[in-house]
Amino acid sequence: MKLKGKAWKFGANVDTDGIIAGRYCATQDPVELAKHLMEDIAPTFRNEVQKGDIIVGGSNFGCGSSREQAPMAIRGAGVSAVIAESFARIFFRNSINIGLPILESAEAYQGIESGDEIEIDLEKGEVRNLSKNTTFSAAAYPKNIRDIIAKGGLLESILDK
């Protein structure tokens, strides 16, 4: 599976409250959550992000509470993937569970700037910066995780079986 989109770069320790503030977490509707994505740390982001775009974050992306609404808001906004130096473990698992591809790559974080055109190959674990003609490696997903993402999440994957 290949994904392609424009990069939106954030720093280290972007917590789940910065991704989607707790005051909006009374809903599980990804489209409603997306209306408030990153509003406290990047107020114009939710109005500028386009379907297929890619979030690039520093270390410990998704730290803080274990709220599953954070990856839901990202996916609801049409973001195709998140690349970060590292992820909080619960955010990593919640993302896979809802079918949001996330990749860890410190070198990709260092070599990507906001606005760069990015292409991701989930099977190879490869991140290409098309704007700078550079390639970075990330851990490739095993087949079972690729299947969960391809089905749109863990529940959809289980129901399909």
DSSP file (Angstrom, degrees, kcal/mol; ACC not computed):
  #  RESIDUE AA STRUCTURE BP1 BP2  ACC     N-H-->O    O-->H-N    N-H-->O    O-->H-N    TCO  KAPPA ALPHA  PHI   PSI    X-CA   Y-CA   Z-CA
    1    1 A M              0   0    0      0, 0.0   121,-2.5     0, 0.0   122,-0.5   0.000 360.0 360.0 360.0 128.8    0.0    0.0    0.0
    2    2 A K  E     -A  121   0A   0    119,-0.2     2,-0.3   120,-0.1   119,-0.2  -0.912 360.0-168.4-114.3 141.5    1.4    3.4   -1.0
    3    3 A L  E     -A  120   0A   0    117,-2.4   117,-3.1    -2,-0.4     2,-0.4  -0.946   3.1-172.2-125.7 146.5    0.3    6.8    0.4
    4    4 A K  E     +A  119   0A   0     -2,-0.3     2,-0.3   115,-0.2   115,-0.2  -0.997  21.9 118.4-144.0 135.3    1.1   10.2   -0.9
    5    5 A G  E     -A  118   0A   0    113,-2.4   113,-3.3    -2,-0.4     2,-0.3  -0.988  57.6 -67.1-176.4 177.3    0.5   13.7    0.4
    6    6 A K  E     -A  117   0A   0     -2,-0.3    48,-2.9   111,-0.2     2,-0.2  -0.620  51.0-118.8 -84.0 139.5    1.9   17.0    1.7
    7    7 A A  E     -d   54   0B   0    109,-2.8   108,-2.9    -2,-0.3     2,-0.4  -0.554  20.4-168.4 -81.9 141.6    3.8   17.0    5.0
    8    8 A W  E     -d   55   0B   0     46,-2.1    48,-2.8    -2,-0.2     2,-0.4  -0.967  19.9-152.0-124.8 110.2    2.7   19.0    8.0
    9    9 A K  E     +d   56   0B   0     -2,-0.4     2,-0.3    46,-0.2    48,-0.2  -0.717  18.4 174.0 -98.1 132.6    5.6   19.0   10.5
   10   10 A F        -     0   0    0     46,-3.2    48,-0.1    -2,-0.4     4,-0.0  -0.809  26.1-114.4-124.0 166.6    5.1   19.3   14.3
   11   11 A G        -     0   0    0     -2,-0.3    47,-2.0     1,-0.2     3,-0.5   0.106  46.3 -56.5 -87.6-159.2    7.7   19.1   17.1
   12   12 A A  S    S+     0   0    0      1,-0.2    -1,-0.2    45,-0.2    48,-0.2  -0.385 108.3  23.2 -81.2 158.3    8.3   16.7   20.0
   13   13 A N        +     0   0    0     46,-3.2     2,-0.8     1,-0.2    -1,-0.2   0.806  65.7 173.3  58.0  38.0    5.8   15.7   22.7
   14   14 A V        -     0   0    0     -3,-0.5    48,-3.0    45,-0.3    49,-0.8  -0.675  23.5-153.7 -72.5 111.4    2.6   16.5   20.8
   15   15 A D  B >>  -g   63   0C   0     -2,-0.8     4,-1.7    47,-0.2     3,-0.7  -0.379  25.9-105.6 -91.6 169.6    0.1   15.1   23.3
   16   16 A T  H 3> S+     0   0    0     47,-2.7     4,-2.7     1,-0.3    48,-0.1   0.797 120.3  57.7 -64.6 -27.7   -3.4   13.8   22.7
   17   17 A D  H 34 S+     0   0    0     46,-0.3    -1,-0.3     1,-0.2    23,-0.2   0.829 107.0  48.7 -70.9 -30.2   -4.9   17.0   24.3
   18   18 A G  H <4 S+     0   0    0     -3,-0.7    23,-0.5     1,-0.1    22,-0.4   0.812 112.1  49.1 -74.0 -31.4   -3.0   19.0   21.6
   19   19 A I  H  < S-     0   0    0     -4,-1.7    19,-3.1     1,-0.3     2,-0.3   0.951 138.1  -3.9 -72.0 -50.5   -4.3   16.7   18.9
   20   20 A I  S  < S-     0   0    0     -4,-2.7    -1,-0.3    17,-0.2    -2,-0.1  -0.901  82.7-125.3-145.6 114.5   -7.9   16.9   20.1
   21   21 A A    >   -     0   0    0     15,-0.4     3,-2.3    -2,-0.3     4,-0.2  -0.249  21.6-119.0 -61.6 143.5   -8.8   18.8   23.3
   22   22 A G  G >  S+     0   0    0      1,-0.3     3,-1.7     2,-0.2    -1,-0.1   0.760 107.9  72.5 -54.5 -28.4  -10.6   16.9   25.9
   23   23 A R  G 3  S+     0   0    0      1,-0.3    -1,-0.3     2,-0.1     3,-0.2   0.670 100.0  46.9 -64.8 -14.3  -13.6   19.3   25.7
   24   24 A Y  G X  S+     0   0    0     -3,-2.3     3,-0.9     1,-0.1    -1,-0.3   0.359  84.9  94.3-104.5   4.4  -14.5   17.7   22.3
   25   25 A C  T <   +     0   0    0     -3,-1.7    -1,-0.1     1,-0.2    -2,-0.1   0.243  51.7  94.2 -89.2  15.4  -14.2   14.1   23.4
   26   26 A A  T 3  S+     0   0    0     -3,-0.2     2,-0.3    -4,-0.1    -1,-0.2   0.599  84.3  62.9 -76.0  -9.7  -17.8   13.5   24.2
   27   27 A T    <   -     0   0    0     -3,-0.9    -3,-0.0     2,-0.1    42,-0.0  -0.796  59.5-161.7-114.4 156.8  -18.2   12.2   20.6
   28   28 A Q        +     0   0    0     -2,-0.3    -1,-0.1    44,-0.0     3,-0.1   0.179  56.7 121.3-112.9  10.5  -16.7    9.3   18.7
   29   29 A D     >  -     0   0    0      1,-0.2     4,-2.7     2,-0.0     5,-0.2  -0.677  52.0-156.9 -81.1 110.7  -17.6   10.8   15.3
   30   30 A P  H  > S+     0   0    0      0, 0.0     4,-2.2     0, 0.0    -1,-0.2   0.836  91.7  52.9 -58.5 -34.6  -14.4   11.2   13.4
   31   31 A V  H  > S+     0   0    0      2,-0.2     4,-0.8     1,-0.2    -2,-0.0   0.909 111.7  45.1 -68.8 -41.4  -15.8   14.0   11.2
   32   32 A E  H >4 S+     0   0    0     -3,-0.2     3,-0.7     1,-0.2     4,-0.3   0.916 113.8  49.8 -66.7 -43.1  -16.9   16.0   14.2
   33   33 A L  H >< S+     0   0    0     -4,-2.7     3,-2.1     1,-0.2    -2,-0.2   0.890 102.9  61.6 -61.1 -39.8  -13.6   15.4   15.9
   34   34 A A  H >< S+     0   0    0     -4,-2.2     3,-1.3     1,-0.3    -1,-0.2   0.766  89.1  70.3 -60.2 -26.5  -11.7   16.5   12.8
   35   35 A K  T << S+     0   0    0     -4,-0.8    -1,-0.3    -3,-0.7    -2,-0.2   0.688 108.2  36.3 -63.9 -16.4  -13.3   20.0   13.0
   36   36 A H  T X  S+     0   0    0     -3,-2.1     3,-1.7    -4,-0.3   -15,-0.4   0.198  82.4 146.5-121.6  13.2  -11.1   20.6   16.1
   37   37 A L  T <  S-     0   0    0     -3,-1.3     9,-0.5     1,-0.3   -17,-0.2  -0.334  82.0 -17.5 -59.5 124.4   -7.9   18.8   15.1
   38   38 A M  T >> S+     0   0    0    -19,-3.1     4,-3.2   -20,-0.1     3,-1.1   0.610  89.9 143.3  59.2  16.4   -4.8   20.5   16.5
   39   39 A E  T <4  +     0   0    0     -3,-1.7    -2,-0.1   -20,-0.3    -1,-0.1   0.785  67.5  49.5 -62.9 -27.4   -6.8   23.7   17.1
   40   40 A D  T 34 S+     0   0    0    -22,-0.4    -1,-0.3    -4,-0.3   -21,-0.1   0.698 123.4  29.7 -84.9 -17.3   -5.0   24.5   20.4
   41   41 A I  T <4 S+     0   0    0     -3,-1.1    -2,-0.2   -23,-0.5    -1,-0.1   0.648 139.1  16.9-111.9 -21.7   -1.5   24.1   18.9
   42   42 A A    ><  -     0   0    0     -4,-3.2     3,-2.0   -24,-0.2     4,-0.5  -0.582  69.0-173.2-149.0  79.3   -2.0   25.0   15.2
   43   43 A P  T 3  S+     0   0    0      0, 0.0     3,-0.2     0, 0.0     4,-0.2   0.722  83.8  43.9 -54.0 -29.8   -5.3   26.9   15.0
   44   44 A T  T >> S+     0   0    0      1,-0.2     4,-1.1     2,-0.1     3,-1.0   0.578  89.2  90.9 -92.3  -8.4   -5.4   27.1   11.1
   45   45 A F  H X> S+     0   0    0     -3,-2.0     4,-2.8     1,-0.3     3,-1.2   0.909  81.6  53.6 -53.6 -51.3   -4.3   23.5   10.5
   46   46 A R  H 34 S+     0   0    0     -9,-0.5    -1,-0.3    -4,-0.5    -2,-0.1   0.744 111.8  46.9 -61.7 -23.5   -7.8   21.9   10.4
   47   47 A N  H <4 S+     0   0    0     -3,-1.0    -1,-0.3    -4,-0.2    -2,-0.2   0.659 119.2  39.2 -89.5 -17.0   -8.8   24.4    7.7
   48   48 A E  H << S+     0   0    0     -3,-1.2    -2,-0.2    -4,-1.1    -3,-0.2   0.722  87.3 101.5-104.5 -27.5   -5.7   23.9    5.6
   49   49 A V     <  -     0   0    0     -4,-2.8     2,-0.3    -5,-0.2    30,-0.0  -0.326  58.5-152.6 -63.6 141.5   -5.0   20.2    5.8
   50   50 A Q    >   -     0   0    0    -44,-0.1     3,-2.4     1,-0.1   -44,-0.1  -0.809  29.4 -83.3-115.4 155.3   -6.2   18.2    2.7
   51   51 A K  T 3  S+     0   0    0     -2,-0.3    28,-0.2     1,-0.3    27,-0.1  -0.337 118.1  23.9 -55.0 130.6   -7.3   14.7    2.3
   52   52 A G  T 3  S+     0   0    0     26,-3.4    -1,-0.3     1,-0.3    27,-0.2   0.202  88.8 137.5  95.6 -14.6   -4.2   12.5    1.9
   53   53 A D    <   -     0   0    0     -3,-2.4    27,-2.5   -48,-0.2    28,-0.7  -0.148  46.1-132.8 -62.7 163.5   -1.8   14.9    3.7
   54   54 A I  E     -de   7  81B   0    -48,-2.9   -46,-2.1    25,-0.2     2,-0.4  -0.971   3.6-140.7-126.9 130.4    0.7   13.4    6.2
   55   55 A I  E     -de   8  82B   0     26,-2.1    28,-2.8    -2,-0.4     2,-0.5  -0.745  15.2-163.6 -87.8 136.2    1.6   14.6    9.7
   56   56 A V  E     +de   9  83B   0    -48,-2.8   -46,-3.2    -2,-0.4     2,-0.3  -0.988  15.4 178.3-121.5 123.7    5.2   14.4   10.6
   57   57 A G  E     - e   0  84B   0     26,-3.1    28,-1.3    -2,-0.5   -46,-0.2  -0.838  23.8-123.1-127.6 162.7    6.1   14.6   14.3
   58   58 A G    >   -     0   0    0    -47,-2.0    28,-1.1    -2,-0.3     3,-0.7   0.233  62.0 -36.9 -80.2-152.4    9.0   14.6   16.6
   59   59 A S  T 3  S+     0   0    0     26,-0.2   -46,-3.2     1,-0.2   -45,-0.3  -0.361 121.4  17.7 -74.2 152.3    9.6   12.2   19.5
   60   60 A N  T >  S-     0   0    0      1,-0.2     3,-1.3   -48,-0.2    27,-0.3   0.795  78.2-177.0  62.3  34.0    6.9   10.9   21.8
   61   61 A F  B <   +h   87   0D   0     25,-2.5    27,-2.5    -3,-0.7    -1,-0.2  -0.412  67.5  22.1 -63.2 134.1    4.0   11.9   19.4
   62   62 A G  T 3  S+     0   0    0    -48,-3.0    -1,-0.2    25,-0.2   -47,-0.2   0.683  86.6 154.3  83.0  19.6    0.6   11.1   20.9
   63   63 A C  B <   +g   15   0C   0     -3,-1.3   -47,-2.7   -49,-0.8     2,-0.3  -0.144  36.2  51.4 -69.7 174.3    1.8   11.2   24.6
   64   64 A G  S    S+     0   0    0    -49,-0.2    27,-0.1   -48,-0.1   -50,-0.0  -0.757  99.1  13.8 100.2-144.8   -0.6   12.0   27.4
   65   65 A S  S    S-     0   0    0     -2,-0.3   -49,-0.2     1,-0.1    26,-0.0  -0.139  71.1-118.9 -67.1 164.1   -4.0   10.3   27.9
   66   66 A S        +     0   0    0     24,-0.0    -1,-0.1     4,-0.0     2,-0.1   0.148  55.6 153.1 -89.4  20.6   -4.9    7.2   26.1
   67   67 A R    >   -     0   0    0      1,-0.2     3,-1.1     2,-0.1    27,-0.0  -0.283  37.8-155.0 -61.5 125.5   -7.9    8.8   24.3
   68   68 A E  T 3> S+     0   0    0      1,-0.2     4,-1.5     2,-0.2    -1,-0.2   0.617  84.8  80.6 -74.3 -11.9   -8.7    7.0   21.1
   69   69 A Q  H 3> S+     0   0    0      1,-0.2     4,-2.7     2,-0.2    -1,-0.2   0.763  79.6  69.6 -65.4 -23.2  -10.3   10.2   19.8
   70   70 A A  H <> S+     0   0    0     -3,-1.1     4,-1.8     2,-0.2    -1,-0.2   0.977 106.1  34.4 -63.0 -56.6   -6.8   11.6   18.9
   71   71 A P  H  > S+     0   0    0      0, 0.0     4,-2.6     0, 0.0     5,-0.2   0.841 116.3  58.5 -66.8 -28.3   -6.1    9.2   16.0
   72   72 A M  H  X S+     0   0    0     -4,-1.5     4,-2.8     2,-0.2    -2,-0.2   0.909 105.4  49.0 -63.8 -40.6   -9.8    9.2   15.1
   73   73 A A  H  X S+     0   0    0     -4,-2.7     4,-1.4     2,-0.2    -1,-0.2   0.904 111.6  49.7 -64.7 -41.1   -9.6   13.0   14.7
   74   74 A I  H  <>S+     0   0    0     -4,-1.8     5,-1.6     2,-0.2     3,-0.4   0.947 115.2  42.4 -62.5 -49.1   -6.5   12.7   12.5
   75   75 A R  H ><5S+     0   0    0     -4,-2.6     3,-1.8     1,-0.2    -2,-0.2   0.897 110.2  57.7 -64.7 -40.2   -8.1   10.0   10.3
   76   76 A G  H 3<5S+     0   0    0     -4,-2.8    -1,-0.2     1,-0.3    -2,-0.2   0.784 100.9  57.4 -61.8 -28.0  -11.4   11.9   10.3
   77   77 A A  T 3<5S-     0   0    0     -4,-1.4    -1,-0.3    -3,-0.4    -2,-0.2   0.510 121.2-108.7 -79.9  -4.8   -9.6   14.9    8.8
   78   78 A G  T < 5 +     0   0    0     -3,-1.8   -26,-3.4     1,-0.3    -3,-0.2   0.510  62.8 157.3  90.5   4.2   -8.4   12.8    5.9
   79   79 A V      < -     0   0    0     -5,-1.6    -1,-0.3   -28,-0.2   -25,-0.2  -0.465  31.7-154.0 -62.7 130.7   -4.8   12.6    7.0
   80   80 A S        -     0   0    0    -27,-2.5     2,-0.3     1,-0.2   -26,-0.2   0.747  62.3 -15.8 -84.7 -23.0   -3.4    9.5    5.3
   81   81 A A  E     -e   54   0B   0    -28,-0.7   -26,-2.1    19,-0.1     2,-0.4  -0.985  52.3-128.9-168.4 166.0   -0.6    8.7    7.8
   82   82 A V  E     -ef  55 102B   0     19,-1.8    21,-2.5    -2,-0.3     2,-0.4  -1.000  17.1-168.9-127.9 131.0    1.6   10.0   10.6
   83   83 A I  E     +ef  56 103B   0    -28,-2.8   -26,-3.1    -2,-0.4     2,-0.3  -0.969  19.2 162.2-114.7 133.4    5.4    9.7   10.6
   84   84 A A  E     -ef  57 104B   0     19,-2.4    21,-2.4    -2,-0.4   -26,-0.2  -0.981  52.6-115.9-147.5 160.8    7.3   10.5   13.8
   85   85 A E  S    S-     0   0    0    -28,-1.3    21,-0.3   -27,-0.4     2,-0.3   0.920 101.6 -19.1 -58.9 -43.1   10.6   10.0   15.5
   86   86 A S        -     0   0    0    -28,-1.1   -25,-2.5    19,-0.1     2,-0.3  -0.975  65.6-139.2-159.9 160.6    8.7    7.9   18.1
   87   87 A F  B     -h   61   0D   0     -2,-0.3     2,-0.3   -27,-0.3   -25,-0.2  -0.904  29.2-104.9-122.9 149.8    5.2    7.4   19.4
   88   88 A A     >  -     0   0    0    -27,-2.5     4,-2.3    -2,-0.3     3,-0.2  -0.581  40.9-123.3 -64.0 137.2    3.6    6.9   22.7
   89   89 A R  H  > S+     0   0    0     -2,-0.3     4,-2.4     1,-0.2     5,-0.2   0.872 107.9  49.7 -59.9 -42.2    2.8    3.2   22.8
   90   90 A I  H  > S+     0   0    0      1,-0.2     4,-2.7     2,-0.2    -1,-0.2   0.882 111.0  50.1 -67.5 -36.0   -1.0    3.6   23.5
   91   91 A F  H  > S+     0   0    0     -3,-0.2     4,-2.4   -29,-0.2    -1,-0.2   0.913 109.3  52.9 -64.7 -41.4   -1.3    6.1   20.7
   92   92 A F  H  X S+     0   0    0     -4,-2.3     4,-2.0     2,-0.2    -2,-0.2   0.949 113.4  42.2 -56.9 -50.7    0.5    3.7   18.4
   93   93 A R  H  X S+     0   0    0     -4,-2.4     4,-2.7     1,-0.2    -2,-0.2   0.911 113.2  51.8 -67.3 -42.5   -1.9    0.9   19.2
   94   94 A N  H  X S+     0   0    0     -4,-2.7     4,-1.3     1,-0.2    -1,-0.2   0.885 109.0  52.6 -60.5 -37.4   -5.0    3.1   19.1
   95   95 A S  H  <>S+     0   0    0     -4,-2.4     5,-3.1     2,-0.2     4,-0.5   0.939 110.9  44.9 -64.1 -47.9   -3.9    4.2   15.6
   96   96 A I  H ><5S+     0   0    0     -4,-2.0     3,-1.4     1,-0.2    -2,-0.2   0.922 108.9  58.3 -61.1 -43.5   -3.5    0.7   14.3
   97   97 A N  H 3<5S+     0   0    0     -4,-2.7    57,-2.4     1,-0.3    58,-0.6   0.800 112.0  39.8 -59.2 -29.8   -6.8   -0.3   15.9
   98   98 A I  T 3<5S-     0   0    0     -4,-1.3    -1,-0.3    -3,-0.4    -2,-0.2   0.377 120.8-105.5-102.1   5.2   -8.7    2.4   13.9
   99   99 A G  T < 5 +     0   0    0     -3,-1.4    -3,-0.2    -4,-0.5    54,-0.1   0.730  69.4 144.3  84.7  22.2   -6.7    1.9   10.7
  100  100 A L      < -     0   0    0     -5,-3.1    -1,-0.2    -6,-0.2     2,-0.2  -0.855  46.8-133.2 -95.4 114.1   -4.5    4.9   10.8
  101  101 A P        +     0   0    0      0, 0.0   -19,-1.8     0, 0.0     2,-0.4  -0.467  29.4 178.0 -67.6 131.2   -1.0    4.1    9.4
  102  102 A I  E     -f   82   0B   0    -21,-0.2     2,-0.4    -2,-0.2   -19,-0.2  -0.997   7.6-167.5-135.0 141.2    1.8    5.4   11.5
  103  103 A L  E     -f   83   0B   0    -21,-2.5   -19,-2.4    -2,-0.4     2,-0.6  -0.984  15.0-139.8-131.9 139.3    5.6    5.0   11.0
  104  104 A E  E     +f   84   0B   0     -2,-0.4    35,-0.8   -21,-0.2   -19,-0.2  -0.866  38.3 143.5 -98.0 124.3    8.6    5.6   13.2
  105  105 A S     >  -     0   0    0    -21,-2.4     4,-1.9    -2,-0.6   -19,-0.1  -0.704  28.2-172.5-161.7 105.5   11.6    7.1   11.5
  106  106 A A  H  > S+     0   0    0    -21,-0.3     4,-2.1     1,-0.2     5,-0.2   0.881  93.2  53.9 -64.6 -38.0   13.9    9.6   13.2
  107  107 A E  H  > S+     0   0    0     30,-0.2     4,-1.7     1,-0.2    -1,-0.2   0.869 106.8  50.8 -67.9 -35.0   15.7   10.2    9.9
  108  108 A A  H  > S+     0   0    0     29,-0.3     4,-0.7     2,-0.2    -1,-0.2   0.921 108.6  52.4 -65.8 -42.5   12.5   11.0    8.0
  109  109 A Y  H >< S+     0   0    0     -4,-1.9     3,-0.7     1,-0.2    -2,-0.2   0.919 111.9  46.2 -58.4 -42.9   11.6   13.5   10.7
  110  110 A Q  H 3< S+     0   0    0     -4,-2.1    -1,-0.2     1,-0.2    -2,-0.2   0.820 116.3  45.1 -68.3 -31.2   15.0   15.2   10.3
  111  111 A G  H 3< S+     0   0    0     -4,-1.7     2,-0.4    -5,-0.2    -1,-0.2   0.337  99.6  78.0-100.0   7.5   14.7   15.2    6.5
  112  112 A I    <<  -     0   0    0     -4,-0.7     2,-0.3    -3,-0.7     6,-0.0  -0.948  54.1-171.9-120.5 137.6   11.1   16.4    6.0
  113  113 A E    >   -     0   0    0     -2,-0.4     3,-2.1     1,-0.0  -106,-0.3  -0.862  42.0 -80.8-119.1 158.0    9.8   19.9    6.2
  114  114 A S  T 3  S+     0   0    0     -2,-0.3  -106,-0.2     1,-0.3     3,-0.1  -0.324 118.2  28.0 -54.9 135.5    6.2   21.2    6.1
  115  115 A G  T 3  S+     0   0    0   -108,-2.9    -1,-0.3     1,-0.4  -107,-0.1   0.160  86.7 131.9  96.0 -17.7    5.0   21.4    2.6
  116  116 A D    <   -     0   0    0     -3,-2.1  -109,-2.8  -110,-0.1     2,-0.5  -0.370  62.0-118.6 -65.0 146.3    7.3   18.6    1.2
  117  117 A E  E     -A    6   0A   0   -111,-0.2    13,-2.1    -3,-0.1    14,-1.0  -0.790  37.3-166.8 -87.8 125.0    5.5   16.0   -0.9
  118  118 A I  E     -AB   5 129A   0   -113,-3.3  -113,-2.4    -2,-0.5     2,-0.4  -0.875  15.7-166.7-119.0 143.7    5.9   12.6    0.7
  119  119 A E  E     -AB   4 128A   0      9,-2.6     9,-3.5    -2,-0.3     2,-0.4  -1.000   9.4-163.6-128.2 133.5    5.2    9.1   -0.5
  120  120 A I  E     -AB   3 127A   0   -117,-3.1  -117,-2.4    -2,-0.4     2,-0.6  -0.952  11.3-162.6-119.0 133.2    5.0    6.1    1.9
  121  121 A D  E  >> -AB   2 126A   0      5,-2.8     5,-2.0    -2,-0.4     4,-1.8  -0.937   6.9-171.2-111.2 104.6    5.3    2.4    1.0
  122  122 A L  T  45S+     0   0    0   -121,-2.5    19,-1.4    -2,-0.6    -1,-0.1   0.839  82.8  54.5 -67.3 -33.6    3.9    0.6    4.0
  123  123 A E  T  45S+     0   0    0   -122,-0.5    -1,-0.2     1,-0.2    17,-0.1   0.895 118.1  33.6 -68.6 -39.6    5.0   -2.8    2.8
  124  124 A K  T  45S-     0   0    0      2,-0.1    16,-0.2    16,-0.1    -2,-0.2   0.665 103.5-125.4 -87.7 -18.3    8.6   -1.8    2.3
  125  125 A G  T  <5 +     0   0    0     -4,-1.8    13,-3.0     1,-0.3     2,-0.4   0.914  60.3 148.1  69.8  43.6    8.7    0.6    5.3
  126  126 A E  E   < -BC 121 137A   0     -5,-2.0    -5,-2.8    11,-0.2     2,-0.5  -0.932  35.1-166.8-120.1 134.9   10.0    3.3    3.0
  127  127 A V  E     -BC 120 136A   0      9,-2.9     9,-3.2    -2,-0.4     2,-0.5  -0.982  10.6-166.3-118.9 120.6    9.4    7.1    3.2
  128  128 A R  E     -BC 119 135A   0     -9,-3.5    -9,-2.6    -2,-0.5     2,-1.0  -0.924  15.3-151.0-110.8 129.9   10.3    9.1    0.2
  129  129 A N  E >>> -BC 118 134A   0      5,-3.0     5,-1.6    -2,-0.5     4,-1.1  -0.849  14.3-173.9 -93.5 100.5   10.5   12.9    0.2
  130  130 A L  T 345S+     0   0    0    -13,-2.1    -1,-0.2    -2,-1.0   -12,-0.2   0.774  79.5  59.7 -69.0 -26.7    9.6   13.6   -3.4
  131  131 A S  T 345S+     0   0    0    -14,-1.0    -1,-0.2     1,-0.2   -13,-0.1   0.829 120.1  25.7 -69.8 -32.0   10.4   17.3   -3.0
  132  132 A K  T <45S-     0   0    0     -3,-0.5    -2,-0.2   -15,-0.3    -1,-0.2   0.377 103.1-123.4-113.1   0.9   14.0   16.6   -2.0
  133  133 A N  T  <5 +     0   0    0     -4,-1.1     2,-0.3     1,-0.2    -3,-0.2   0.925  65.6 134.7  53.8  49.5   14.5   13.3   -3.8
  134  134 A T  E   < -C  129   0A   0     -5,-1.6    -5,-3.0   -23,-0.1     2,-0.4  -0.909  42.2-150.6-125.1 155.4   15.5   11.5   -0.6
  135  135 A T  E     -C  128   0A   0     -2,-0.3     2,-0.3    -7,-0.2    -7,-0.2  -0.980  10.2-172.3-129.9 140.0   14.4    8.2    0.9
  136  136 A F  E     -C  127   0A   0     -9,-3.2    -9,-2.9    -2,-0.4     2,-0.3  -0.918  18.4-126.9-128.3 153.0   14.2    7.1    4.5
  137  137 A S  E     +C  126   0A   0     -2,-0.3     2,-0.3   -11,-0.2   -29,-0.3  -0.756  25.0 173.8-102.0 150.5   13.6    3.8    6.2
  138  138 A A        -     0   0    0    -13,-3.0     2,-0.3    -2,-0.3   -33,-0.2  -0.922  49.0 -75.6-140.7 163.3   11.0    3.0    8.8
  139  139 A A        -     0   0    0    -35,-0.8   -35,-0.2    -2,-0.3   -14,-0.2  -0.479  51.6-128.5 -64.3 125.5    9.9   -0.3   10.3
  140  140 A A        -     0   0    0     -2,-0.3   -17,-0.2   -16,-0.2   -18,-0.1  -0.484  24.0-112.6 -72.6 145.1    7.8   -2.2    7.7
  141  141 A Y        -     0   0    0    -19,-1.4    -1,-0.1    -2,-0.2     2,-0.1  -0.557  27.4-118.5 -75.3 141.0    4.5   -3.5    9.0
  142  142 A P    >>  -     0   0    0      0, 0.0     4,-2.2     0, 0.0     3,-0.7  -0.392  36.0-100.4 -68.9 162.0    4.1   -7.2    9.2
  143  143 A K  H 3> S+     0   0    0      1,-0.2     4,-2.6     2,-0.2     5,-0.2   0.865 120.6  56.9 -55.5 -42.1    1.3   -8.6    7.0
  144  144 A N  H 3> S+     0   0    0      1,-0.2     4,-1.7     2,-0.2    -1,-0.2   0.879 109.9  45.0 -61.9 -36.6   -1.3   -8.9    9.9
  145  145 A I  H <> S+     0   0    0     -3,-0.7     4,-2.4     2,-0.2    -1,-0.2   0.903 111.3  52.5 -72.3 -41.2   -0.9   -5.2   10.7
  146  146 A R  H  X S+     0   0    0     -4,-2.2     4,-2.7     1,-0.2    -2,-0.2   0.893 109.1  51.6 -58.7 -38.8   -1.1   -4.2    7.0
  147  147 A D  H  X S+     0   0    0     -4,-2.6     4,-1.8    -5,-0.2    -1,-0.2   0.905 107.9  50.7 -65.0 -41.8   -4.3   -6.3    6.8
  148  148 A I  H  X>S+     0   0    0     -4,-1.7     5,-2.5     2,-0.2     4,-0.6   0.935 114.0  44.7 -60.7 -46.2   -5.8   -4.4    9.7
  149  149 A I  H ><5S+     0   0    0     -4,-2.4     3,-1.1     1,-0.2    -2,-0.2   0.913 111.0  53.4 -65.1 -43.0   -5.0   -1.0    8.2
  150  150 A A  H 3<5S+     0   0    0     -4,-2.7    -1,-0.2     1,-0.3    -2,-0.2   0.828 108.8  49.9 -62.4 -32.0   -6.2   -2.1    4.7
  151  151 A K  H 3<5S-     0   0    0     -4,-1.8    -1,-0.3    -5,-0.2    -2,-0.2   0.582 122.3-106.1 -82.8 -10.3   -9.6   -3.2    6.3
  152  152 A G  T <<5S-     0   0    0     -3,-1.1     2,-0.2    -4,-0.6    -3,-0.2   0.554  79.7 -24.1  97.4   8.5   -9.9    0.2    8.0
  153  153 A G  S  ><S-     0   0    0     -5,-2.5     4,-1.9    -6,-0.2   -55,-0.3  -0.722  79.9 -69.8 140.0 172.5   -9.2   -1.0   11.6
  154  154 A L  H  > S+     0   0    0    -57,-2.4     4,-2.5    -2,-0.2     5,-0.2   0.916 124.2  49.1 -64.9 -46.7   -9.1   -3.9   14.0
  155  155 A L  H  > S+     0   0    0    -58,-0.6     4,-2.8     1,-0.2     5,-0.2   0.933 112.8  47.7 -60.5 -46.5  -12.9   -4.3   14.3
  156  156 A E  H  > S+     0   0    0      1,-0.2     4,-1.6     2,-0.2    -1,-0.2   0.868 111.5  51.8 -62.9 -36.0  -13.4   -4.2   10.5
  157  157 A S  H  X S+     0   0    0     -4,-1.9     4,-1.0     2,-0.2    -2,-0.2   0.909 111.6  46.0 -65.8 -43.5  -10.6   -6.8   10.1
  158  158 A I  H >< S+     0   0    0     -4,-2.5     3,-0.8     1,-0.2    -2,-0.2   0.929 112.3  50.2 -65.4 -46.0  -12.2   -9.1   12.7
  159  159 A L  H 3< S+     0   0    0     -4,-2.8    -1,-0.2     1,-0.3    -2,-0.2   0.821 106.0  57.3 -63.5 -30.1  -15.7   -8.8   11.1
  160  160 A D  H 3<        0   0    0     -4,-1.6    -1,-0.3     1,-0.2    -2,-0.2   0.787 360.0 360.0 -70.5 -27.0  -14.2   -9.5    7.7
  161  161 A K    <<        0   0    0     -4,-1.0    -1,-0.2    -3,-0.8    -2,-0.2   0.455 360.0 360.0 -84.5 360.0  -12.9  -12.8    9.0
